[in-house]
């Protein structure tokens, strides 16, 4: 099996992270808020993890 590579653009990641942050602010459940923040972090690191590693 060969692994497929999907290019993910930073603009899309920024847009999704911003939407998750807005959604997180609108919920009262701490459990849901925590899950949304975790998703936001994972999506953020799809693009920015490698860039931060190179800058360090």
TORGUGU-53879 format. One line per field, with one value per residue (C-alpha): residue number from 1; residue in one letter; x, z, y. Coordinates in Angstrom, 2 decimals, padded with zeros to 5 digits, always signed. Example, Ala and Ser with C-alpha at 12.3 -4.5 7.8 and 13.67 -1.06 7.14 Angstrom:
<sites>
n = c(1/2)
res = c(a/s)
c1 = c(+012.30/+013.67)
c3 = c(+007.80/+007.14)
c2 = c(-004.50/-001.06)
</sites>
This chain:
<sites>
n = c(1/2/3/4/5/6/7/8/9/10/11/12/13/14/15/16/17/18/19/20/21/22/23/24/25/26/27/28/29/30/31/32/33/34/35/36/37/38/39/40/41/42/43/44/45/46/47/48/49/50/51/52/53/54/55/56)
res = c(x/x/x/x/x/x/x/x/x/x/x/x/x/x/x/x/x/x/x/x/x/x/x/x/x/x/x/x/x/x/x/x/x/x/x/x/x/x/x/x/x/x/x/x/x/x/x/x/x/x/x/x/x/x/x/x)
c1 = c(+000.00/+001.21/+000.41/-001.34/-000.15/-002.72/-001.52/-003.17/-003.01/-002.39/-005.29/-007.71/-006.20/-006.44/-010.08/-011.04/-009.15/-010.88/-014.29/-013.59/-012.52/-015.78/-017.77/-015.88/-016.81/-020.49/-020.80/-021.31/-020.18/-016.58/-016.29/-017.33/-015.16/-012.16/-012.79/-013.11/-009.85/-008.14/-009.42/-008.28/-004.76/-004.54/-005.68/-003.27/-000.32/-001.16/+000.55/+002.44/+004.22/+006.90/+007.39/+007.84/+010.30/+012.43/+012.36/+013.54)
c3 = c(+000.00/-000.78/+001.43/-000.23/+000.50/+000.85/+000.70/+003.39/+003.03/+005.99/+004.97/+005.35/+008.69/+009.96/+008.88/+010.56/+013.78/+013.96/+013.44/+016.18/+018.56/+017.92/+018.42/+021.63/+022.99/+022.36/+024.33/+028.05/+028.46/+029.63/+028.12/+024.66/+024.98/+025.86/+022.89/+020.50/+021.80/+021.31/+017.73/+017.10/+018.32/+016.20/+013.09/+013.78/+014.00/+010.62/+009.06/+011.74/+013.64/+010.97/+010.57/+014.32/+014.47/+011.79/+013.51/+016.86)
c2 = c(+000.00/+003.48/+006.43/+009.33/+012.85/+015.59/+019.17/+021.27/+025.04/+027.31/+029.56/+026.67/+025.67/+029.26/+029.46/+026.17/+026.99/+030.38/+028.75/+026.19/+028.96/+030.84/+027.66/+026.91/+030.34/+029.64/+026.38/+026.07/+022.46/+022.26/+018.78/+019.96/+023.07/+020.91/+018.61/+021.56/+023.04/+019.67/+019.45/+023.01/+022.18/+019.04/+020.89/+023.76/+021.35/+019.80/+022.80/+024.69/+021.89/+021.49/+025.26/+025.75/+022.87/+024.48/+027.88/+026.49)
</sites>
